[in-house]
Structure formats: C-alpha cells, structure tokens
C-alpha cells in the first residue's frame, strides 16, 4: 500500500475516535462502522487477492 498512513496518523485517528464516539448518535455510529467495513474490505481485496487464508 503506497499511500498507507504513518504511525503518528494512526495514533491521531485512534485519539479522535475515542474522543468523539461517546457523543455520536446512532446514525453517526453506523456511518463509522460502515466506513470501517469498507476499508477492511478494500484491504482484504488488495492484500489477499485469492481470498482470506483459512484459520486453524
């Protein structure tokens, strides 16, 4: 992933999510969960072109 975020970016994103999650309404929370799922799906397609490996 050429445009991967840096560790400081990750730390800032975690801090922002921790700060804002308690004041989110249900719709905002669902949008956050949907974004998480979309990013994870994109990552899986990029990194595991033949599908996810089987768990033992």
WOCOR-V742900 format. One record per pair of residues at least 12 apart in sequence whose ideal C-beta (glycine too) atoms are under 7 Angstrom apart, sorted by the first residue. I is the first residue (numbers start at 1). J is the second residue. Records with the same first field share a line. If there is no record, write none. Layout:
I->J + J
//
This chain:
1->46
//
